[in-house]
Amino acid sequence: MIGTMKENPDPDCLWQQLEENGKFTWEEFENESVGLLFAAFETTSSVLCWILHTLSKFPSIKSKLKQEIDSTLHGKSSLTSKDLDSLPYLEKFILEALRYMVFIRMSGRMSIEQDSLGDYHIPQGFPIFESTGYIIRNAVENPDQFDPDRFNDENMKDLSKIVLKTFGTGPRACIGKHLALLEIKLIIVFILQQNTEFEVDTTNDYFNPHLPPKSPANLNAMIKSDLINKVRNTV
């Protein structure tokens, strides 16, 4: 598709205009296209699976979340961003879920010039990695405790910045960050609006922050339910 645009320039094409104005190169267009087409599917779906797992494991949190949704939205199905902004406990719950279940365990950059960090010399062009998962999950006291209320007004500003590092920071941050958060919020609201009870065996399935992320195996049975089909059709 990019090759076609290069061979047959279209003045109405946004990317064509950006290229002509020196904002993007065609190589950058191709890289961004790959990200837009293929990124976030596995990560977002895995986060949602573990969120369902978490809601089944902590019924009191699920009840509090549902109460906020029902009392604020009153069954409204066509939601706007303003509707979602009126659900502060949902925001806290998602931030705590992202902290508790850090899916991006590591992030890396390449040094553009030589530098030093303490006693360590960093050459130019040297790959640098940080343990994003460890930093995010342990940014709070009692990190093994799942508690959305830790994101109160006093802590929200600083903690939310740390937690959202899972999407990266700076000009190379995840391009799908806001879309992923929007999808997660909408699907949680939709599921809890259905008054559907679901149970997940939490005996053996648990999230291990030290292993690569994967969906809990015993959630596969939910794929056959009418609720999941409704969610698929809605999305």
N, C-alpha and C positions, 0 to 999 in steps of 0.2 A: 504494500500500500504506500509506504514511504517512497519506494522506487518510482511508483506511478506519479506521485506528487512532484518528484524531482524532474521527471521527464516531461510532465505536462503541468506547469505551474498554474495555479488557480489564485487569482488576486483576492478572492473571497475567503481563502483558507487562512485561518488564524496562524497556523504554524508557518505557512509560507511568508506571511507578513513579518512574523518574529524573526525568521531566518534572514529576510532581506534587510531588516533593521539591525542585524548583528546581535540579537538577543539570544539566539540558539543556533547551534550547528545541527546538521542532519544527523550526525552521530549521536548527539544528545537527544534529539527527537526519538531516534530508534531505541535508545536505552530507556527513556521515559515511557515509551509505548509498551515495552516489555513489562515494566513495573505496573502500568495501569491494567494490562490484560491478565497478568498472572499472579501478581502479589496479593496477599491478604486472604485468599480463599482458605487455605489450611489454618493459618493463624487465627482468623476470626471465628471459624467453625469450631476449632479446638477450645478457644476461650468460652464460647457459648456452651459447649458440652460440659466444661468444668463448672460453669456458672449454674447450670441445671443440677449438677452434682452437689454443688455447695448449697443450693436452695433446699435440696432434699435432706441434706445433712444438718442444716440449721433451720428447722421449721419456724422458730420464733422470728428470725430475720426475714424469712419469706412472708410471714403474716404481717410484719411491720411494713414491708415493702408493698404488699398488696393493698393494705389499708390506705397507704398514701396514694397509690394509683387510683383506687376506687373513689376515695373522697375528693380527689382533685379533678379527675377526668370524667367521672360520672358515666362511665361506659362509652365515652367518645372514641370512635375508631379512626377517624381521619385526623391525624395529629400533625401539628406544626412544631417548629423548633421552639416556639414560645411555650407550647404545652410541655415539652420535655424539660425546658428550663425551670418549670414550676414544680419539679420533682427532686428536691434536694437530697432526700434519702437515697433515691435511685443513683444519683451522682456519687454519693459517698460509697454506696455498695459496689459500683463498678470500679471505682478507684481502689477500694480494698481488694476486690477480686484480682485486679491487675497487679497489685502489690504482692498479694499472697501467692499468685500463680504466675510468676514472671516467665513469659514465653520467649522473650529474646534474652538469652543468657549472656551474650557477649556482643560488643560492638567494637569496630576497629576503624582506624584512620591511618593515613600515611603522612609522616612528617615532611613538611615542605622545605624545611631548613634545619640545620643542626641546632640542638638546644640541650639543656641539661635539666634534670629533675632530681634535686637533692644531690646524691653522689653518683647518679646515673647519667652517663653521656648518651644522648640520642643523636645518631647520625642523620644526615639528610636522606630522605627516601626510605626511612626505616618504618616497618609496620608496627603500630601500637594498638594494643587491645586492652579493654577494660572489662571487668566482670560486672556487667550491668545488672545481672540477676541478683548477685550478692548485695550490691549497693542498694538496689531498690527494696528487696525483701527485708533487709535488716536496717532500714532507715527509721524504724520505730522500736519502741520497747515491746517486749513479748511478741516477737515476729511470728511465732507459730500460732498465735491466737487470731481468729478471724473476727474483726470488730470494725464494721463500717463507721461507727460513731467516733473512731479515732480521728476522722476527717471533720472535726468540728470547725467552727469559724476561725478559731485561734490557730489551728494547725493547717487548715486547708491550703492557704497560699503557698507555704513552703513544701508541704508533703506532696501536693498535687504536682508540683514541678518535678519533684524527684521521681514519682511514680510514672509520669508521662514520658520519662526518659526511655521507657521501653520502646517508644516510637523514634528514638533518636532526637538529636537537637541540632540547631544550626541550619544552614542552607541545604544540608543533605538529609534532613529529617524525613521520615516516612511520608510520602505524598498522599497516602491513603488514611492518615491518622483520623481526620474528622469524619470521613465516610465510615470507617470501622466503628468508631464510637457511636455514630448515629445508628448504624445497623444493630449494634448490640443493644442500645436503649430501646429501639422500636420493637425488637423481637422479645425482649424481656417483658415489656409492657403488654404486648399482644398475648403472650403465653399466660401471664397472670390475670389478664382480663377475662380469660375463658373459664375461670373457676374450675380449672382442671387440676386434679390431684395426681401427682406422679411420685413414684417411689424408685429409689436406686439403692441397690445393695452396696453399702459403704464399708463392708467388712474388709475386703481385700483391696479395693480400689482407693488409692490416695495419690495426691499430687506430690511428686518428689522433685524438689527444686534443683536437685543435683543431677538429674537425668534429662535427656532430650524430651520435649513435650509430646504427649500423645493423648488421644481421646480415651476416656475410661471405657473399657470394653463392654461393660454391662449396660451402657446407654444405647447399644445397637438395637435393642428391642423397641425403642421409642420410634425408630424410623417407620415402623408399620402402623403407628397410631394415626388417627384422623387429624390430631392436633398438628403433628409435624407436616402432614400434607397441606394443611391450611396455611402454615407458616411459609412453606415453599411457594404456594400459589400467591401469597401476599407479596413476598419478596420479588 
